Amino acid sequence: MSQKGSKKQQNQSVDSLESLLASKDQSEQLQKKIDMLSNELSETRSKLETTTTQLNDLTTEHEELKTSSEKECELKESLTAQFNDLNEELKDLKKNVSAKDEAMATKDNQLMDKDEIIKSKDEELQNLSAQFAELQAQVNDSQSTQSDKVAELQEQLMTLQKEKEMAKLAEANAKAKLQELTTNYDKLKVKMRDTGDSVLGATMQAEKLQAEINEKDAEIVALNEKLGSNSGSGAMLEKDKLAEIMMATLQRTQRSIRICLPSLSLVESLGLLPVIQGFPRTTVVNIAADIKATDEHIVMDLKKRGVTFTQYDHKDRWIMNRDGEDMVVALEMTDGEVIGFYSNEPRVITMLNTVIMEPWVKGMKI
């Protein structure tokens, strides 16, 4: 019984040992599996981290792509809107081009009509130039004749003036002699009978000289009237007289005035500027002259008032035409003297109208 019990205990110990060894083997296998699983887990974590990083990168790239896509969409919408606007503008432009083509065709027709008018005007200008040359020759002949007459009248006037001066001198001498005789009258009472004839003779001589002076004055007045105004017409040989007549003519202006002077500065120096400045804006004023840079203040002032200026370099012409009713024409000589003529005779104005218009035809409008 005891041996059987001892064997049984030994068997149990063997079984426990085997069981322990089996548990150890299982524990080792389990530990290997745990280690293997731990390694796999580490690898999986590493892969997961890598995947997470890649996912983050992809997410960032996706956000960037999304933002870029949104911008591209906005740009596309903007470009589409611009394209639509350009398309509308193109339609409007086509309409404008079509309208302009029609306008150009109309302008071409108008230009053709104007070319015909210009050709007609050129022919008229050639005819007028021929007429002007003919009238200029007639005016030159007339001026030559008038110059001879004026020179003759001037010579007569100078002769009469000299005779008048001599008569005045003789009168002064006679008056001095009469005064001397009168002063000594009281002293000569005693000799009155003897000297009476002399005193009477001196008095008669003074009266005779006074009569001659009066006669010469009448002749001078008549000659001045012949040289001056005669039914609104007359000649001028002095610049002062010319300036006086031009001023008087300018002041009577109602509708229009044309003025040609050797220099624009004369408008100011002759006192014409205030008169022109006082004209209403409805008055048509044309001025032709040699215009210099120093005359800019005159041009700027009068242009505001509607005055038209023409650059005309001929420095020997004095011309004025008032309302087509009064005319003043003068030629300045090389010595500074003038030969002038003024008139309100309609036939004279009509005859010289082409000459009057020369500065505005040949000058350059400013």
C-alpha positions in Angstrom: 0.0 0.0 0.0 2.8 2.3 0.8 4.7 1.4 -2.3 1.7 2.0 -4.4 1.2 5.3 -2.7 4.8 6.2 -3.3 4.6 5.4 -7.0 1.5 7.4 -7.2 3.2 10.4 -5.7 6.1 9.9 -8.1 3.8 9.8 -11.0 2.1 12.9 -9.8 5.5 14.7 -9.5 6.4 13.6 -13.0 3.1 14.8 -14.3 3.6 18.2 -12.5 7.1 18.5 -13.9 5.9 17.7 -17.4 3.1 20.1 -16.9 5.5 22.7 -15.7 7.8 22.1 -18.6 4.8 22.3 -21.0 3.7 25.5 -19.3 7.3 26.9 -19.7 7.3 25.9 -23.4 3.9 27.5 -23.8 5.2 30.6 -21.9 8.2 30.8 -24.1 6.1 30.4 -27.2 3.7 32.9 -25.9 6.6 35.4 -25.2 7.8 34.9 -28.7 4.4 35.6 -30.0 4.2 38.6 -27.7 7.6 39.8 -29.0 6.6 39.1 -32.6 3.3 41.0 -32.0 5.2 43.8 -30.3 7.5 44.1 -33.4 4.6 44.0 -35.7 2.8 46.6 -33.5 5.9 48.8 -33.7 6.1 48.4 -37.5 2.4 49.1 -37.7 2.8 52.2 -35.5 5.7 53.4 -37.8 3.6 52.7 -40.8 0.7 54.5 -39.2 2.8 57.5 -38.4 4.1 57.5 -42.0 0.6 57.1 -43.3 -0.6 59.9 -40.9 2.2 62.2 -42.2 1.3 61.3 -45.8 -2.3 61.9 -45.0 -1.5 65.3 -43.5 0.6 66.1 -46.6 -2.3 65.0 -48.8 -4.8 67.0 -46.7 -2.6 70.1 -47.1 -2.1 69.5 -50.8 -5.9 68.9 -51.1 -6.6 72.2 -49.3 -4.1 74.0 -51.6 -5.7 72.3 -54.6 -9.1 73.2 -53.3 -8.0 76.9 -52.8 -6.4 76.9 -56.2 -9.5 75.4 -57.7 -11.6 78.0 -56.1 -9.3 80.8 -57.4 -9.4 79.2 -60.8 -13.2 79.1 -60.6 -13.3 82.8 -59.6 -10.8 83.6 -62.4 -12.9 81.6 -64.8 -16.0 83.5 -63.7 -14.1 86.8 -64.0 -12.8 85.9 -67.4 -16.2 84.8 -68.5 -17.7 88.1 -67.3 -14.9 90.0 -69.1 -15.5 87.9 -72.2 -19.2 88.7 -72.1 -18.4 92.4 -71.6 -15.8 92.3 -74.5 -18.4 90.5 -76.6 -20.9 93.2 -75.9 -18.3 95.9 -76.6 -17.4 94.1 -79.8 -21.0 94.2 -80.8 -21.2 97.9 -79.9 -17.9 98.5 -81.8 -19.3 96.7 -84.8 -22.3 98.9 -84.7 -20.1 102.0 -84.3 -17.9 100.9 -87.1 -20.9 100.3 -89.3 -22.2 103.8 -88.3 -18.8 105.3 -89.0 -18.6 103.6 -92.3 -21.9 105.2 -93.2 -20.7 108.5 -91.8 -17.4 108.2 -93.8 -19.4 107.5 -97.0 -21.5 110.6 -96.2 -18.3 112.6 -95.6 -16.8 111.3 -98.8 -19.8 112.6 -100.7 -19.6 115.9 -98.8 -15.9 116.2 -99.6 -16.6 115.5 -103.3 -19.2 118.3 -103.2 -16.7 120.6 -101.4 -14.0 119.8 -103.9 -16.4 120.9 -106.6 -17.1 124.1 -104.6 -13.4 124.7 -104.1 -12.7 124.3 -107.8 -15.5 126.8 -108.4 -14.1 129.2 -105.8 -10.6 128.8 -107.3 -12.0 129.9 -110.6 -13.8 132.8 -109.0 -10.6 133.7 -107.1 -8.6 133.7 -110.4 -11.2 135.9 -112.0 -11.2 138.2 -108.9 -7.4 138.3 -108.9 -7.5 139.4 -112.6 -10.1 142.0 -111.7 -8.0 143.1 -108.7 -4.9 143.5 -110.8 -6.8 145.6 -113.3 -8.3 147.7 -110.5 -4.9 148.0 -108.9 -3.5 149.4 -112.1 -6.4 151.9 -112.3 -5.9 152.9 -108.7 -2.2 153.4 -109.2 -3.0 155.6 -112.2 -5.6 157.4 -110.1 -3.2 157.8 -107.2 -0.5 159.1 -109.5 -2.9 161.7 -110.8 -4.1 162.6 -107.4 -0.5 162.8 -106.1 0.3 165.3 -108.8 -2.8 167.4 -107.9 -2.1 167.1 -104.2 1.5 168.2 -104.8 0.4 171.2 -106.8 -2.2 172.1 -104.2 0.4 171.7 -101.5 2.8 174.0 -103.4 0.0 176.6 -103.7 -0.8 176.2 -100.0 2.9 176.7 -99.0 3.1 179.8 -101.3 -0.1 181.2 -99.7 1.3 180.5 -96.3 4.5 182.3 -97.1 2.6 185.2 -98.5 0.4 185.2 -95.4 3.5 185.3 -93.2 5.0 188.1 -95.1 1.7 190.0 -94.9 1.6 189.4 -91.2 5.2 190.7 -90.9 4.3 193.8 -92.9 1.3 194.3 -90.8 3.3 193.9 -87.6 5.8 196.5 -88.9 3.0 198.8 -89.9 1.3 198.4 -86.5 4.7 199.0 -84.8 5.2 202.1 -86.9 1.6 203.3 -86.1 2.1 202.7 -82.4 5.3 204.7 -82.5 3.5 207.5 -84.3 0.6 207.3 -81.9 3.0 207.4 -78.9 4.7 210.4 -80.2 1.4 212.1 -81.2 1.3 214.4 -78.2 4.8 215.5 -78.8 4.1 216.1 -82.5 0.9 218.2 -82.0 2.8 221.3 -83.1 3.9 219.6 -86.2 0.6 217.9 -86.8 -0.1 219.6 -90.1 3.3 218.6 -91.4 3.1 215.0 -90.1 -0.6 214.4 -90.7 0.0 213.1 -94.1 2.6 210.7 -92.9 0.3 209.3 -90.1 -2.6 209.0 -92.6 -0.3 207.2 -95.1 0.8 204.7 -92.5 -2.8 204.1 -91.4 -3.9 203.5 -95.0 -0.9 201.2 -95.5 -1.8 199.1 -92.4 -5.4 198.8 -93.6 -4.3 197.8 -97.0 -2.0 195.1 -95.6 -4.8 193.9 -93.3 -7.1 193.5 -96.4 -4.4 191.5 -98.1 -4.0 189.3 -95.1 -7.8 188.7 -95.0 -7.8 187.9 -98.7 -4.9 185.4 -98.2 -6.7 183.8 -95.2 -9.8 183.3 -97.4 -7.7 181.7 -100.1 -6.1 179.4 -97.6 -9.5 178.4 -96.1 -10.7 177.7 -99.6 -7.6 175.6 -100.4 -7.9 173.7 -97.2 -11.6 173.0 -98.0 -10.4 171.8 -101.4 -7.8 169.5 -99.8 -10.1 168.5 -97.0 -13.7 167.5 -96.8 -15.9 167.9 -99.9 -19.3 166.1 -99.6 -17.6 163.5 -97.2 -14.5 163.0 -99.4 -11.0 164.5 -99.2 -7.3 164.1 -99.2 -4.8 163.9 -96.4 -1.0 164.6 -96.4 -0.3 164.6 -92.6 -0.4 161.7 -90.1 -2.1 163.9 -87.5 -5.0 164.6 -89.9 -5.1 160.9 -90.9 -5.2 159.8 -87.2 -7.9 162.4 -86.5 -10.1 161.2 -89.3 -9.6 157.5 -88.5 -10.6 158.2 -84.8 -13.7 160.1 -85.9 -14.7 157.3 -88.3 -14.1 154.6 -85.7 -16.3 156.3 -83.2 -19.3 156.3 -85.7 -19.1 152.5 -86.0 -22.4 150.7 -85.6 -22.1 147.2 -87.2 -18.6 146.4 -88.4 -15.2 147.9 -88.9 -12.1 146.8 -90.8 -8.7 148.4 -89.8 -5.3 147.9 -91.4 -2.3 149.6 -89.8 1.5 149.4 -90.3 1.9 148.1 -86.8 -0.6 146.8 -84.2 1.0 149.0 -81.5 -0.6 152.0 -83.3 -4.0 150.8 -82.1 -2.8 151.7 -78.6 -0.6 154.7 -79.4 -3.3 156.4 -81.5 -5.9 156.0 -78.8 -8.1 153.5 -80.8 -7.9 150.8 -78.2 -10.4 152.2 -75.7 -13.0 152.9 -78.5 -12.7 149.3 -79.7 -13.0 148.0 -76.1 -16.2 149.9 -75.7 -17.9 148.3 -78.7 -20.7 145.8 -78.0 -19.9 142.1 -78.8 -22.3 142.2 -81.8 -19.9 144.6 -83.5 -17.7 142.8 -86.0 -14.1 144.0 -85.8 -11.3 142.9 -88.1 -7.7 144.2 -87.6 -4.8 143.5 -90.0 -1.3 144.7 -89.0 2.3 143.7 -88.4 1.8 141.9 -85.1 4.9 141.5 -82.8 5.4 139.6 -79.6 5.2 142.9 -77.7 1.6 143.3 -78.9 0.4 140.1 -77.1 -1.5 142.1 -74.5 -3.5 143.9 -77.2 -4.3 140.6 -79.0 -5.3 138.7 -75.8 -7.5 141.6 -74.6 -9.4 142.1 -77.8 -9.7 138.4 -78.8 -11.8 138.0 -75.6 -14.2 140.6 -77.1 -14.5 138.7 -80.4 -12.0 140.8 -82.5 -10.3 138.9 -85.4 -6.6 139.5 -86.2 -4.7 139.0 -89.4 -0.9 139.1 -89.7 0.0 141.5 -92.6 3.6 142.4 -93.0 3.2 145.4 -95.4 4.1 148.4 -93.2 2.9 151.2 -95.6 -0.9 150.7 -95.5 -3.5 152.6 -93.6 -7.0 151.4 -94.2 -10.4 151.7 -92.5 -13.8 150.6 -93.7 -16.7 151.5 -91.4 -20.1 149.7 -91.9 -19.4 149.7 -95.6 -20.3 153.4 -95.6 -17.0 155.3 -94.8 -13.6 154.5 -96.2 -10.1 155.7 -95.3 -7.1 154.7 -97.5 -3.6 156.0 -97.1 -0.1 155.0 -98.2 2.9 155.8 -96.0 6.0 157.0 -97.9 9.6 156.1 -97.1 10.1 159.5 -95.5 7.3 159.0 -93.1 4.8 161.2 -94.9 1.4 159.9 -96.0 -0.8 160.3 -99.1 -4.3 159.6 -98.1 -7.9 159.8 -99.2 -11.2 159.4 -97.4 -14.8 159.2 -98.7 -18.3 158.2 -97.9 -19.3 158.1 -101.6 -20.8 154.6 -102.2 -19.4 154.4 -105.8 -15.9 155.2 -104.6 -16.1 152.6 -101.8 -17.4 150.0 -104.2 -14.5 150.8 -106.7 -11.8 150.5 -104.0 -13.3 147.7 -102.0 -11.0 145.1 -103.6 -8.0 147.2 -102.6 -9.4 147.5 -99.1 -9.7 143.7 -98.8 -6.1 143.0 -99.8 -4.6 142.7 -96.3 -7.3 140.1 -95.3 -7.0 138.2 -98.6 -3.1 138.0 -98.5 -2.6 138.1 -94.8 -2.5 135.2 -92.3 -5.4 134.9 -89.8 -4.3 134.5 -86.2 
